[in-house]
Amino acid sequence: MLSPGAVASAVQYDQALQSASPAEVIAAALEAAGRDGLALVSSFGTESAALLKVMADVDPAIPVLFLDTGWMFEETLAYRDQLILTLGLRDVRTIRPATDALAAHDSDGDLWSSDPDTCCRIRKVEPLAQALAPFSAWINGRKRFQGASRAAIPVVETDGGKLKFNPFANVTPDEIGLIYASAKLPPHPLVASGFASVGCMPCTSRTAHGEDPRAGRWRGRAKTECGIHTSAG
Ligand code: SF4
């Protein structure tokens, strides 16, 4: 259960950080939770390097949690390793689904097709909840420009009794491009072949010019989120 105090602080942090830069938001999260109480969750996707660069400039030892669902592109795993070296990330932790959950629900490896919500639950939501258990606050890279479901995200909110900081809530695609350009960050290897947003292999497709960047995720289904950001409000 979320304590009334945590709700009050999320609202207060959100109000105080409305105009803060991403680095200032991460510094505030660090001050609020301490390095032992704070984690950044990254998919090592097409825009991830920008947030990881800002975090590394604040403190490269903040724990970074990466969910390897078992369905990641090889290119994403290689990109993770490249960014660890490029940015000097000191504490990247790869977390995986529980083997008993996979055996019970997805022994044939086709749950993504028949029941993607359960697949996301056992491969993403539950492992992440377990990995986040020791932390009181976390950082993620969602942006308001990513579509209707993210258009109103606050800078700071509560989720499952924890503070959740969204340092990129207010940023624009151009600002992200600027971070990549000024720091000479390597692009995700799949961007060049038309992937604007990269998640699990079976649920990711290329996007056409002018399409919403996340249109290639779960294409043809009503699903737009994996559940990581919708579990606790
Ligand atoms: S994105 Fe697709 S493959 Fe990945 S966990 Fe969700 S349903 Fe399964």
Boltz pocket constraint, residues with backbone or C-beta under 6 A from the ligand:
constraints:
  - pocket:
      binder: B
      contacts: [[A, 69], [A, 71], [A, 111], [A, 112], [A, 115], [A, 116], [A, 117], [A, 119], [A, 120], [A, 121], [A, 123], [A, 124], [A, 199], [A, 200], [A, 201], [A, 202], [A, 203], [A, 226]]
      max_distance: 6.0
